[in-house]
Amino acid sequence: MRRASVLIQLLLAMIVLAPAMAEEHDVIFDSVVGKMCFRDLLRDSGWSLGGPWERAAFVIQQSDGSIACQCWPSSHSYLAESFSGLIPLNTIAIVHTHPVQFPKPSRQDNDEATRLGIPIYVLTIHGVYKAVPGARYAATVLEHQPWYRLVPNKAPSGLASAAP
């Protein structure tokens, strides 16, 4: 009887904890500076509600291991953002906004992630998705949560700034 009780408790614990264990930690998004960068970019795009314009930034790893964002100049292009020039050294990802009605990475986002060999994050107020190099489908970083409301206004001292 005791053995059955322990097995039932173990089974219940696995059912309850399995979803949390299945979530993958995202080093960039889960950092304070990463969230600040993402939130600031989304705000600059009009929270993805102000029209079909996008904003983008490079996510760069600093020599001390911290990250910083370097925003792209806005091109004010319809459903697109582009960058001319060299990708900054130590770029570990690209992040850009989408209009709220197109929350997931496009096929072009997936192709570019594979071509560049770095993830490309897509943001709207409804979620954060990531095109992973070589993957057929985007990874969901966070979905259907107001993540941007929980981001602090200042990074803790010693962390790289989210501003360019």
DSSP file (Angstrom, degrees, kcal/mol; ACC not computed):
  #  RESIDUE AA STRUCTURE BP1 BP2  ACC     N-H-->O    O-->H-N    N-H-->O    O-->H-N    TCO  KAPPA ALPHA  PHI   PSI    X-CA   Y-CA   Z-CA
    1    1 A M     >        0   0    0      0, 0.0     4,-2.0     0, 0.0     5,-0.1   0.000 360.0 360.0 360.0 -44.3    0.0    0.0    0.0
    2    2 A R  H  >  +     0   0    0      1,-0.2     4,-2.3     2,-0.2     5,-0.2   0.890 360.0  53.7 -63.8 -39.0    2.8    2.4    0.9
    3    3 A R  H  > S+     0   0    0      1,-0.2     4,-2.3     2,-0.2    -1,-0.2   0.902 107.8  50.1 -63.5 -41.2    4.6    1.6   -2.3
    4    4 A A  H  > S+     0   0    0      2,-0.2     4,-2.3     1,-0.2    -1,-0.2   0.889 109.4  52.2 -63.5 -39.6    1.5    2.5   -4.4
    5    5 A S  H  X S+     0   0    0     -4,-2.0     4,-2.3     2,-0.2    -2,-0.2   0.914 110.1  47.7 -63.4 -43.6    1.1    5.8   -2.5
    6    6 A V  H  X S+     0   0    0     -4,-2.3     4,-2.5     2,-0.2    -2,-0.2   0.908 111.9  50.4 -64.5 -42.2    4.7    6.7   -3.2
    7    7 A L  H  X S+     0   0    0     -4,-2.3     4,-2.4     2,-0.2    -2,-0.2   0.894 110.5  49.4 -64.2 -39.7    4.3    5.8   -6.9
    8    8 A I  H  X S+     0   0    0     -4,-2.3     4,-2.6     2,-0.2    -2,-0.2   0.913 111.8  48.7 -65.0 -42.7    1.1    7.9   -7.1
    9    9 A Q  H  X S+     0   0    0     -4,-2.3     4,-2.4     2,-0.2    -2,-0.2   0.906 112.1  49.0 -63.7 -41.6    2.9   10.9   -5.5
   10   10 A L  H  X S+     0   0    0     -4,-2.5     4,-2.1     2,-0.2    -2,-0.2   0.911 111.5  49.2 -63.8 -42.7    5.8   10.5   -7.9
   11   11 A L  H  X S+     0   0    0     -4,-2.4     4,-2.1     2,-0.2    -2,-0.2   0.917 111.5  48.9 -62.9 -44.5    3.5   10.3  -10.9
   12   12 A L  H  X S+     0   0    0     -4,-2.6     4,-2.4     1,-0.2    -2,-0.2   0.899 109.9  51.9 -62.5 -41.2    1.6   13.4   -9.7
   13   13 A A  H  X S+     0   0    0     -4,-2.4     4,-2.8     1,-0.2     5,-0.2   0.901 109.3  50.3 -62.3 -40.8    4.9   15.3   -9.2
   14   14 A M  H  X S+     0   0    0     -4,-2.1     4,-2.0     2,-0.2    -1,-0.2   0.896 110.8  49.1 -64.9 -39.8    6.0   14.4  -12.8
   15   15 A I  H  < S+     0   0    0     -4,-2.1    -2,-0.2     2,-0.2    -1,-0.2   0.912 116.4  42.3 -65.7 -42.4    2.7   15.6  -14.2
   16   16 A V  H  < S+     0   0    0     -4,-2.4     4,-0.4     1,-0.2    -2,-0.2   0.905 122.6  37.3 -71.5 -42.3    2.9   18.9  -12.3
   17   17 A L  H  X S+     0   0    0     -4,-2.8     4,-2.4    -5,-0.2     5,-0.2   0.673  94.6  84.2 -87.7 -18.0    6.6   19.6  -12.9
   18   18 A A  H  X S+     0   0    0     -4,-2.0     4,-2.0    -5,-0.2    -1,-0.2   0.892  89.0  50.5 -56.8 -45.7    6.9   18.3  -16.5
   19   19 A P  H  > S+     0   0    0      0, 0.0     4,-1.1     0, 0.0    -1,-0.2   0.913 113.0  46.4 -61.4 -39.5    5.7   21.5  -18.2
   20   20 A A  H  4 S+     0   0    0     -4,-0.4     3,-0.3     1,-0.2    -2,-0.2   0.882 113.4  49.0 -68.0 -37.3    8.2   23.6  -16.2
   21   21 A M  H  < S+     0   0    0     -4,-2.4    -1,-0.2     1,-0.2    -3,-0.2   0.797 107.3  56.5 -71.7 -27.2   11.0   21.2  -16.9
   22   22 A A  H  < S+     0   0    0     -4,-2.0    -1,-0.2    -5,-0.2    -2,-0.2   0.765  83.6  99.1 -76.6 -25.2   10.2   21.1  -20.6
   23   23 A E  S  < S-     0   0    0     -4,-1.1     2,-0.4    -3,-0.3   118,-0.1  -0.430  73.5-133.7 -65.5 132.9   10.5   24.9  -21.0
   24   24 A E        -     0   0    0     -2,-0.2     2,-0.3     1,-0.0    -1,-0.1  -0.724  14.7-120.0 -91.0 135.1   13.9   25.8  -22.4
   25   25 A H        -     0   0    0     -2,-0.4     2,-0.7     1,-0.0    -1,-0.0  -0.581  21.7-151.8 -71.5 128.6   15.9   28.5  -20.8
   26   26 A D     >  -     0   0    0     -2,-0.3     4,-2.9     1,-0.2     5,-0.2  -0.907   1.2-158.3-106.8 108.6   16.6   31.3  -23.3
   27   27 A V  T  4 S+     0   0    0     -2,-0.7     4,-0.4     1,-0.2     7,-0.2   0.847  88.8  41.0 -56.7 -40.7   19.9   33.0  -22.3
   28   28 A I  T >4 S+     0   0    0      2,-0.2     3,-1.1     1,-0.1     6,-0.3   0.972 120.0  39.6 -75.8 -55.1   19.1   36.2  -24.2
   29   29 A F  T 34 S+     0   0    0      1,-0.2     6,-0.2     5,-0.2    -2,-0.2   0.862 113.0  56.0 -65.0 -35.6   15.5   36.7  -23.4
   30   30 A D  T 3< S+     0   0    0     -4,-2.9    -1,-0.2     4,-0.1     2,-0.2   0.594  90.0  91.8 -76.4  -9.4   15.8   35.6  -19.8
   31   31 A S  S <> S-     0   0    0     -3,-1.1     4,-2.5    -4,-0.4     5,-0.2  -0.551  82.5-125.3 -82.0 152.5   18.5   38.2  -19.0
   32   32 A V  H  > S+     0   0    0      1,-0.2     4,-2.4     2,-0.2     5,-0.2   0.933 112.1  46.9 -60.8 -47.3   17.4   41.6  -17.6
   33   33 A V  H  > S+     0   0    0      2,-0.2     4,-2.7     1,-0.2    -1,-0.2   0.885 110.6  53.0 -65.6 -38.4   19.3   43.4  -20.4
   34   34 A G  H  > S+     0   0    0     -6,-0.3     4,-2.6     2,-0.2    -1,-0.2   0.943 110.9  45.9 -60.2 -48.0   17.8   41.2  -23.0
   35   35 A K  H  X S+     0   0    0     -4,-2.5     4,-2.8    -7,-0.2    -2,-0.2   0.888 112.4  51.5 -62.8 -38.4   14.3   41.8  -21.8
   36   36 A M  H  X S+     0   0    0     -4,-2.4     4,-2.7     2,-0.2     5,-0.2   0.923 110.9  47.9 -64.0 -43.6   15.0   45.5  -21.6
   37   37 A C  H  X S+     0   0    0     -4,-2.7     4,-2.3     2,-0.2    -2,-0.2   0.938 113.9  46.8 -60.8 -47.8   16.3   45.6  -25.2
   38   38 A F  H  X S+     0   0    0     -4,-2.6     4,-2.4     1,-0.2    -2,-0.2   0.930 114.3  47.0 -61.8 -46.7   13.2   43.6  -26.4
   39   39 A R  H  X S+     0   0    0     -4,-2.8     4,-2.7     1,-0.2    -1,-0.2   0.916 112.3  49.5 -62.5 -44.0   10.8   45.8  -24.6
   40   40 A D  H  X S+     0   0    0     -4,-2.7     4,-2.4     2,-0.2    -1,-0.2   0.891 111.7  48.9 -64.0 -39.3   12.4   49.0  -25.7
   41   41 A L  H  X S+     0   0    0     -4,-2.3     4,-1.1    -5,-0.2    -1,-0.2   0.914 111.7  48.8 -65.2 -43.0   12.4   47.8  -29.3
   42   42 A L  H  <>S+     0   0    0     -4,-2.4     5,-2.5     1,-0.2     6,-0.5   0.910 111.4  50.0 -63.4 -42.1    8.7   46.9  -29.1
   43   43 A R  H ><5S+     0   0    0     -4,-2.7     3,-1.9     1,-0.2    -2,-0.2   0.920 107.9  53.5 -61.2 -44.1    7.9   50.3  -27.6
   44   44 A D  H 3<5S+     0   0    0     -4,-2.4    -1,-0.2     1,-0.3    -2,-0.2   0.724 104.6  56.2 -64.8 -21.0    9.8   52.0  -30.4
   45   45 A S  T 3<>S-     0   0    0     -4,-1.1     5,-0.6    -3,-0.4    -1,-0.3   0.404 127.0 -99.9 -88.4   3.3    7.7   50.1  -32.9
   46   46 A G  T X 5S-     0   0    0     -3,-1.9     3,-1.8     1,-0.2     4,-0.4   0.807  70.7 -65.3  79.9  30.5    4.5   51.5  -31.3
   47   47 A W  T 3 <S-     0   0    0     -5,-2.5    78,-0.5     1,-0.3    -1,-0.2   0.737  87.0 -72.5  61.4  24.4    4.0   48.2  -29.4
   48   48 A S  T 3 5S+     0   0    0     -6,-0.5    52,-2.4    76,-0.1    -1,-0.3   0.643 127.3  92.2  65.4  17.8    3.5   46.5  -32.8
   49   49 A L  T < 5 +     0   0    0     -3,-1.8    -2,-0.2    50,-0.2    -3,-0.1   0.547  59.2  79.8-112.2 -13.3    0.1   48.2  -33.0
   50   50 A G  S   <S-     0   0    0     -5,-0.6    -1,-0.1    -4,-0.4    -4,-0.1   0.273 105.8 -65.5 -87.5  12.5    1.0   51.4  -34.9
   51   51 A G  S    S-     0   0    0     -5,-0.1    -1,-0.2    -3,-0.1     2,-0.0  -0.843  72.5 -47.8 134.8-172.6    1.1   50.1  -38.4
   52   52 A P  S    S+     0   0    0      0, 0.0    27,-3.3     0, 0.0    28,-0.4   0.015  90.9 116.4 -89.1  30.0    3.1   47.8  -40.6
   53   53 A W        -     0   0    0     -8,-0.2     2,-0.3    25,-0.2    25,-0.1  -0.760  46.5-156.9-103.8 147.9    6.5   49.1  -39.6
   54   54 A E        -     0   0    0     26,-0.7     2,-0.3    23,-0.5    22,-0.3  -0.749   6.4-151.9-117.9 163.1    9.2   47.1  -37.8
   55   55 A R        -     0   0    0     -2,-0.3    42,-2.4    19,-0.1     2,-0.3  -0.952  17.7-172.8-130.2 151.9   12.2   47.9  -35.6
   56   56 A A  E     -A   96   0A   0     -2,-0.3    16,-2.8    16,-0.3     2,-0.3  -0.962   9.0-178.7-146.4 160.7   15.3   45.7  -35.3
   57   57 A A  E     -AB  95  71A   0     38,-2.3    38,-2.5    -2,-0.3     2,-0.4  -0.988  27.3-118.4-154.4 155.5   18.6   45.4  -33.3
   58   58 A F  E     -AB  94  70A   0     12,-2.5    12,-2.4    -2,-0.3     2,-0.6  -0.776  23.1-141.3 -89.7 142.8   21.7   43.3  -33.1
   59   59 A V  E     -AB  93  69A   0     34,-2.9    33,-3.2    -2,-0.4    34,-1.2  -0.950  25.6-168.4-104.0 120.6   22.3   41.5  -29.8
   60   60 A I  E     -AB  91  68A   0      8,-3.2     8,-2.3    -2,-0.6     2,-0.6  -0.907  18.9-136.5-117.5 134.7   26.0   41.6  -29.1
   61   61 A Q  E     - B   0  67A   0     29,-2.7     6,-0.2    -2,-0.4     5,-0.1  -0.807  24.9-140.8 -90.7 123.3   27.9   39.7  -26.5
   62   62 A Q    >   -     0   0    0      4,-3.5     3,-2.0    -2,-0.6    28,-0.0  -0.283  27.0-102.6 -76.5 165.0   30.4   41.9  -24.7
   63   63 A S  T 3  S+     0   0    0      1,-0.3    -1,-0.1     2,-0.1    -2,-0.0   0.763 122.7  55.8 -61.9 -25.3   33.9   40.8  -23.7
   64   64 A D  T 3  S-     0   0    0      2,-0.1    -1,-0.3     1,-0.0     3,-0.1   0.403 122.9-104.5 -87.6   3.9   32.8   40.4  -20.1
   65   65 A G  S <  S+     0   0    0     -3,-2.0    -2,-0.1     1,-0.3    -1,-0.0   0.229  83.8 121.4  94.9 -13.9   30.0   38.0  -21.2
   66   66 A S        -     0   0    0     -5,-0.1    -4,-3.5    92,-0.1    -1,-0.3  -0.269  57.0-124.8 -74.4 168.7   27.2   40.6  -20.8
   67   67 A I  E     -B   61   0A   0     -6,-0.2     2,-0.3    93,-0.2    -6,-0.2  -0.829  23.4-177.2-117.0 157.5   25.0   41.5  -23.7
   68   68 A A  E     -B   60   0A   0     -8,-2.3    -8,-3.2    -2,-0.3     2,-0.4  -0.954  20.1-128.4-143.0 160.6   24.1   44.8  -25.3
   69   69 A C  E     -B   59   0A   0     92,-0.7     2,-0.6    -2,-0.3   -10,-0.2  -0.927   9.2-162.5-115.6 139.3   21.7   45.8  -28.1
   70   70 A Q  E     -B   58   0A   0    -12,-2.4   -12,-2.5    -2,-0.4    93,-0.1  -0.937  21.6-141.9-119.4 106.4   22.6   47.9  -31.1
   71   71 A C  E     -B   57   0A   0     -2,-0.6   -14,-0.3   -14,-0.2     3,-0.0  -0.346  12.4-125.2 -69.5 145.1   19.5   49.3  -32.8
   72   72 A W        -     0   0    0    -16,-2.8   -16,-0.3     1,-0.1     2,-0.1  -0.597  33.1 -99.1 -81.8 148.4   19.3   49.5  -36.5
   73   73 A P        -     0   0    0      0, 0.0     2,-0.2     0, 0.0     9,-0.2  -0.494  49.2-105.1 -62.6 139.3   18.5   52.8  -38.1
   74   74 A S        -     0   0    0     -2,-0.1   -19,-0.1     1,-0.1     7,-0.1  -0.489  32.2-173.2 -71.6 132.1   14.8   52.7  -39.0
   75   75 A S        -     0   0    0    -21,-0.2    -1,-0.1    -2,-0.2     6,-0.1   0.542  27.8-139.9 -98.3 -10.1   14.1   52.3  -42.7
   76   76 A H        +     0   0    0    -22,-0.3     2,-0.2     1,-0.2     5,-0.1   0.860  43.9 162.7  51.0  39.7   10.3   52.8  -42.3
   77   77 A S  B >   -F   80   0B   0      3,-0.5     3,-1.1   -23,-0.2   -23,-0.5  -0.611  47.7 -98.6 -88.9 150.3    9.7   50.1  -44.8
   78   78 A Y  T 3  S-     0   0    0      1,-0.3   -25,-0.2    -2,-0.2    -1,-0.1  -0.555  98.1 -20.5 -70.5 119.3    6.4   48.3  -45.2
   79   79 A L  T 3  S+     0   0    0    -27,-3.3     2,-0.3    -2,-0.4    -1,-0.3   0.781 126.8  78.1  51.9  34.1    6.4   45.0  -43.2
   80   80 A A  B <   -F   77   0B   0     -3,-1.1   -26,-0.7   -28,-0.4    -3,-0.5  -0.990  54.7-161.6-159.9 161.4   10.2   44.9  -43.3
   81   81 A E        -     0   0    0     -2,-0.3     2,-0.3   -28,-0.1   -26,-0.1  -0.971  18.9-171.1-144.1 141.8   13.4   46.3  -41.7
   82   82 A S        -     0   0    0     -2,-0.3     2,-0.4    -9,-0.2   -26,-0.1  -0.940  12.4-152.6-137.3 158.5   16.8   46.1  -43.3
   83   83 A F        -     0   0    0     -2,-0.3     2,-0.5     2,-0.1     4,-0.1  -0.997   5.4-159.0-132.1 133.0   20.4   46.8  -42.4
   84   84 A S        +     0   0    0     -2,-0.4     2,-0.3     2,-0.1    -2,-0.0  -0.941  57.1  34.0-111.0 133.5   23.2   47.8  -44.8
   85   85 A G  S    S-     0   0    0     -2,-0.5     2,-0.3     2,-0.0    -2,-0.1  -0.759  97.1 -28.9 124.3-170.4   26.8   47.3  -43.7
   86   86 A L        -     0   0    0     -2,-0.3    -2,-0.1     1,-0.1     3,-0.1  -0.594  58.9-114.7 -84.9 141.9   28.8   44.8  -41.7
   87   87 A I        -     0   0    0     -2,-0.3     3,-0.1     1,-0.1     4,-0.1  -0.595  45.5-103.4 -69.7 131.9   27.2   42.8  -38.9
   88   88 A P    >   -     0   0    0      0, 0.0     3,-1.2     0, 0.0    -1,-0.1  -0.199  41.3 -94.4 -58.2 148.2   28.9   43.9  -35.7
   89   89 A L  T 3  S+     0   0    0      1,-0.2     3,-0.1    -3,-0.1   -28,-0.0  -0.278 109.0  22.5 -58.7 148.5   31.5   41.6  -34.2
   90   90 A N  T 3  S+     0   0    0      1,-0.2   -29,-2.7   -30,-0.1     2,-0.4   0.706  79.5 162.6  64.4  23.5   30.3   39.3  -31.5
   91   91 A T  E <   +A   60   0A   0     -3,-1.2   -31,-0.3   -31,-0.2    -1,-0.2  -0.615  12.3 175.8 -70.8 126.1   26.7   39.5  -32.7
   92   92 A I  E     -     0   0A   0    -33,-3.2     2,-0.3    -2,-0.4   -32,-0.2   0.514  60.2  -4.3-110.9  -9.1   24.9   36.5  -31.2
   93   93 A A  E     -A   59   0A   0    -34,-1.2   -34,-2.9    25,-0.2     2,-0.4  -0.979  55.7-129.4-169.3 165.7   21.3   37.2  -32.4
   94   94 A I  E     -Ac  58 120A   0     25,-1.9    27,-3.0    -2,-0.3     2,-0.4  -0.975  22.1-166.2-122.1 142.0   19.0   39.6  -34.2
   95   95 A V  E     +Ac  57 121A   0    -38,-2.5   -38,-2.3    -2,-0.4     2,-0.3  -0.992  13.6 163.6-128.9 137.5   15.8   40.8  -32.7
   96   96 A H  E     -Ac  56 122A   0     25,-2.1    27,-2.0    -2,-0.4   -40,-0.2  -0.991  30.3-116.8-150.4 159.6   13.0   42.6  -34.6
   97   97 A T  E     - c   0 123A   0    -42,-2.4    27,-0.2    -2,-0.3   -55,-0.0  -0.543  20.0-160.4 -91.6 158.4    9.3   43.4  -34.2
   98   98 A H        -     0   0    0     25,-2.3   -45,-0.1    -2,-0.2   -53,-0.0  -0.942  36.4 -90.8-127.4 154.4    6.4   42.3  -36.3
   99   99 A P    >   -     0   0    0      0, 0.0     3,-2.5     0, 0.0   -50,-0.2  -0.382  47.0-108.9 -58.3 148.4    3.0   43.8  -36.6
  100  100 A V  T 3  S+     0   0    0    -52,-2.4   -51,-0.1     1,-0.3    26,-0.1   0.762 116.9  61.4 -57.8 -28.2    0.7   42.2  -34.0
  101  101 A Q  T 3  S+     0   0    0      1,-0.3    -1,-0.3   -53,-0.2   -52,-0.0   0.597 106.6  47.0 -77.3  -7.5   -1.3   40.3  -36.7
  102  102 A F    <   +     0   0    0     -3,-2.5    -1,-0.3     1,-0.1     4,-0.1  -0.612  68.6 158.8-127.2  71.3    1.9   38.4  -37.8
  103  103 A P        +     0   0    0      0, 0.0    26,-0.2     0, 0.0    -1,-0.1   0.689  49.9  70.2 -75.2 -18.8    3.5   37.3  -34.4
  104  104 A K  S    S-     0   0    0      1,-0.1    19,-0.1    24,-0.1    36,-0.0  -0.601  93.7 -85.3-101.9 160.0    5.7   34.5  -35.6
  105  105 A P        -     0   0    0      0, 0.0    33,-0.2     0, 0.0    -1,-0.1  -0.291  45.0-127.8 -58.6 142.0    8.9   34.5  -37.7
  106  106 A S     >  -     0   0    0      1,-0.1     4,-2.2    -4,-0.1     5,-0.2  -0.300  27.7-101.2 -80.4 171.5    8.4   34.5  -41.5
  107  107 A R  H  > S+     0   0    0      1,-0.2     4,-2.7     2,-0.2     5,-0.2   0.889 127.0  55.1 -60.8 -37.4   10.0   32.1  -43.8
  108  108 A Q  H  > S+     0   0    0      2,-0.2     4,-2.7     1,-0.2    -1,-0.2   0.892 105.2  52.4 -62.9 -39.2   12.5   34.8  -44.6
  109  109 A D  H  > S+     0   0    0      2,-0.2     4,-2.3     1,-0.2    -2,-0.2   0.929 111.3  46.8 -60.6 -44.9   13.3   35.1  -40.9
  110  110 A N  H  X S+     0   0    0     -4,-2.2     4,-1.8     2,-0.2    24,-0.3   0.917 113.3  48.2 -63.3 -43.6   13.9   31.3  -40.8
  111  111 A D  H  X S+     0   0    0     -4,-2.7     4,-2.6     1,-0.2    -2,-0.2   0.904 112.2  49.0 -63.9 -41.9   16.1   31.4  -43.9
  112  112 A E  H  X S+     0   0    0     -4,-2.7     4,-2.9     2,-0.2     5,-0.3   0.885 107.5  54.6 -67.0 -38.6   18.1   34.3  -42.6
  113  113 A A  H  X>S+     0   0    0     -4,-2.3     4,-1.7    -5,-0.2     5,-1.0   0.921 112.9  43.5 -59.6 -43.1   18.7   32.7  -39.2
  114  114 A T  H  <5S+     0   0    0     -4,-1.8    -2,-0.2     2,-0.2    -1,-0.2   0.914 114.4  49.5 -68.5 -43.1   20.1   29.6  -41.1
  115  115 A R  H  <5S+     0   0    0     -4,-2.6    -2,-0.2     1,-0.2    -1,-0.2   0.908 119.5  36.9 -62.9 -42.4   22.1   31.7  -43.5
  116  116 A L  H  <5S-     0   0    0     -4,-2.9    -1,-0.2     2,-0.2    -2,-0.2   0.701 101.9-131.0 -85.1 -20.3   23.7   33.8  -40.7
  117  117 A G  T  <5S+     0   0    0     -4,-1.7    -3,-0.2    -5,-0.3    -4,-0.1   0.733  73.1  99.2  76.4  22.1   24.0   31.0  -38.2
  118  118 A I  S   <S-     0   0    0     -5,-1.0    -1,-0.3    -6,-0.3    -2,-0.2  -0.962  78.4 -98.4-135.8 153.9   22.4   33.0  -35.4
  119  119 A P        -     0   0    0      0, 0.0   -25,-1.9     0, 0.0     2,-0.5  -0.376  27.1-149.6 -70.2 151.7   18.8   33.1  -34.0
  120  120 A I  E     -cD  94 131A   0     11,-2.1    11,-3.3   -27,-0.2     2,-0.3  -0.982  11.5-152.8-123.0 118.0   16.4   35.8  -35.0
  121  121 A Y  E     -cD  95 130A   0    -27,-3.0   -25,-2.1    -2,-0.5     2,-0.4  -0.658   3.2-157.8 -90.1 144.5   13.8   36.8  -32.4
  122  122 A V  E     -cD  96 129A   0      7,-2.7     7,-2.4    -2,-0.3     2,-0.4  -0.990  12.5-163.6-123.8 131.6   10.4   38.2  -33.4
  123  123 A L  E     +cD  97 128A   0    -27,-2.0   -25,-2.3    -2,-0.4     2,-0.3  -0.913  21.1 150.5-120.8 140.6    8.4   40.3  -31.0
  124  124 A T  E >   - D   0 127A   0      3,-2.0     3,-1.0    -2,-0.4   -76,-0.1  -0.895  60.3 -97.2-143.8 176.0    4.9   41.5  -30.6
  125  125 A I  T 3  S+     0   0    0    -78,-0.5    22,-0.2    -2,-0.3    23,-0.2   0.675 123.2  56.4 -68.7 -13.6    2.8   42.3  -27.5
  126  126 A H  T 3  S-     0   0    0      1,-0.2    18,-3.0    18,-0.1    19,-0.3   0.575 119.1 -32.5 -94.6 -10.9    1.4   38.8  -27.8
  127  127 A G  E <   -DE 124 143A   0     -3,-1.0    -3,-2.0    16,-0.2     2,-0.4  -0.976  46.0-109.1 173.0 172.5    4.6   36.8  -27.7
  128  128 A V  E     +DE 123 142A   0     14,-3.2    13,-2.2    -2,-0.3    14,-2.1  -0.998  34.4 178.9-127.9 125.1    8.3   36.2  -28.4
  129  129 A Y  E     -DE 122 140A   0     -7,-2.4    -7,-2.7    -2,-0.4     2,-0.4  -0.853  13.9-147.6-125.3 160.2    9.4   33.7  -31.0
  130  130 A K  E     -DE 121 139A   0      9,-2.7     9,-3.1    -2,-0.3     2,-0.6  -0.979   8.2-147.6-137.4 123.5   12.8   32.6  -32.2
  131  131 A A  E     -D  120   0A   0    -11,-3.3   -11,-2.1    -2,-0.4     7,-0.1  -0.806  27.0-154.4 -83.5 120.2   13.8   31.4  -35.7
  132  132 A V    >   -     0   0    0     -2,-0.6     3,-2.2     5,-0.3   -18,-0.2  -0.818  24.5 -99.8-102.1 133.9   16.6   28.9  -34.9
  133  133 A P  T 3  S+     0   0    0      0, 0.0   -19,-0.1     0, 0.0     3,-0.1  -0.262 106.6   6.0 -53.1 128.8   19.4   28.2  -37.5
  134  134 A G  T 3  S+     0   0    0    -24,-0.3     2,-0.2     1,-0.3   -23,-0.1   0.303 100.3 122.3  82.9  -9.2   18.6   25.0  -39.3
  135  135 A A    <   -     0   0    0     -3,-2.2    -1,-0.3     1,-0.1   -21,-0.1  -0.611  56.2-147.4 -88.5 147.4   15.2   24.5  -37.8
  136  136 A R  S    S+     0   0    0     -2,-0.2     2,-0.3    -3,-0.1    -1,-0.1   0.807  82.3  38.6 -79.5 -30.5   12.0   24.2  -39.9
  137  137 A Y  S    S-     0   0    0    -27,-0.0    -5,-0.3    -7,-0.0     2,-0.1  -0.893  88.3-104.6-125.7 152.1    9.8   25.8  -37.3
  138  138 A A        -     0   0    0     -2,-0.3     2,-0.4   -33,-0.2    -7,-0.2  -0.381  31.0-124.0 -71.3 148.0   10.2   28.7  -34.9
  139  139 A A  E     -E  130   0A   0     -9,-3.1    -9,-2.7    -2,-0.1     2,-0.7  -0.742  19.8-128.3 -89.0 141.0   10.7   28.1  -31.2
  140  140 A T  E     +E  129   0A   0     -2,-0.4   -11,-0.2   -11,-0.2     3,-0.1  -0.823  28.1 175.3 -90.3 118.3    8.2   29.8  -28.8
  141  141 A V  E    S-     0   0A   0    -13,-2.2     2,-0.3    -2,-0.7   -12,-0.2   0.876  74.2 -12.0 -85.9 -44.9   10.1   31.7  -26.2
  142  142 A L  E     -E  128   0A   0    -14,-2.1   -14,-3.2     3,-0.0     2,-0.4  -0.947  69.0-169.0-157.7 135.8    7.0   33.2  -24.6
  143  143 A E  E     -E  127   0A   0     -2,-0.3   -16,-0.2   -16,-0.2   -17,-0.0  -0.986  61.8  -1.0-135.9 140.2    3.4   33.2  -25.8
  144  144 A H  S    S+     0   0    0    -18,-3.0   -17,-0.2    -2,-0.4    -1,-0.1   0.830  95.2 114.9  57.5  39.5    0.2   35.0  -24.7
  145  145 A Q  S    S-     0   0    0    -19,-0.3     2,-2.1   -20,-0.1     3,-0.3  -0.998  73.4-123.2-138.0 143.3    1.7   36.9  -21.7
  146  146 A P    >   +     0   0    0      0, 0.0     3,-1.6     0, 0.0     4,-0.4  -0.356  48.9 156.9 -79.7  60.8    2.3   40.6  -21.1
  147  147 A W  G >   +     0   0    0     -2,-2.1     3,-1.4     1,-0.3     4,-0.2   0.805  62.6  64.6 -56.4 -35.1    6.0   40.0  -20.6
  148  148 A Y  G >  S+     0   0    0     -3,-0.3     3,-0.6     1,-0.3    -1,-0.3   0.685  93.7  61.7 -67.9 -19.3    6.9   43.6  -21.5
  149  149 A R  G <  S+     0   0    0     -3,-1.6    -1,-0.3     1,-0.2    -2,-0.2   0.679 100.3  54.1 -78.7 -17.7    5.1   44.9  -18.4
  150  150 A L  G <  S+     0   0    0     -3,-1.4    -1,-0.2    -4,-0.4    -2,-0.2   0.355  81.1 111.2 -98.7   4.5    7.4   43.0  -16.0
  151  151 A V    <   -     0   0    0     -3,-0.6  -119,-0.0    -4,-0.2    -3,-0.0  -0.644  69.1-121.2 -85.4 132.6   10.7   44.4  -17.3
  152  152 A P        -     0   0    0      0, 0.0    -1,-0.1     0, 0.0    -2,-0.1  -0.300  11.5-131.2 -67.6 157.1   12.6   46.8  -15.0
  153  153 A N  S    S+     0   0    0      1,-0.1     2,-0.4     2,-0.0    -2,-0.0   0.714  90.2  39.4 -80.7 -21.4   13.4   50.3  -16.2
  154  154 A K  S    S-     0   0    0      7,-0.0    -1,-0.1     3,-0.0     3,-0.1  -0.973  80.9-124.0-130.8 144.3   17.0   50.1  -15.2
  155  155 A A        -     0   0    0     -2,-0.4     3,-0.1     1,-0.1     4,-0.0  -0.575  41.4 -97.2 -79.2 147.9   19.6   47.3  -15.5
  156  156 A P    >   -     0   0    0      0, 0.0     3,-1.6     0, 0.0    -1,-0.1  -0.319  57.3 -83.4 -58.3 149.7   21.3   46.2  -12.3
  157  157 A S  T 3  S+     0   0    0      1,-0.2     3,-0.1    -3,-0.1    -3,-0.0  -0.237 116.1  34.3 -58.8 143.7   24.7   47.9  -11.9
  158  158 A G  T 3  S+     0   0    0      1,-0.3     2,-0.3    -3,-0.1    -1,-0.2   0.296  92.4 110.5  94.6  -9.2   27.5   46.1  -13.8
  159  159 A L  S <  S-     0   0    0     -3,-1.6    -1,-0.3     1,-0.1    -4,-0.1  -0.733  75.8-101.5 -98.4 150.2   25.3   44.9  -16.7
  160  160 A A        -     0   0    0     -2,-0.3   -93,-0.2   -93,-0.2     2,-0.1  -0.311  44.3-102.1 -65.1 150.3   25.6   46.3  -20.2
  161  161 A S        -     0   0    0      1,-0.1   -92,-0.7     2,-0.1    -1,-0.1  -0.391  12.2-141.3 -74.4 149.7   23.0   48.8  -21.3
  162  162 A A  S    S+     0   0    0    -94,-0.2    -1,-0.1    -2,-0.1   -94,-0.1   0.596  79.0  90.6 -83.9 -12.3   20.1   47.9  -23.5
  163  163 A A              0   0    0      1,-0.1   -94,-0.3   -93,-0.1    -2,-0.1  -0.497 360.0 360.0 -82.4 153.9   20.4   51.2  -25.3
  164  164 A P              0   0    0      0, 0.0    -1,-0.1     0, 0.0   -94,-0.0   0.513 360.0 360.0 -69.2 360.0   22.6   51.5  -28.4
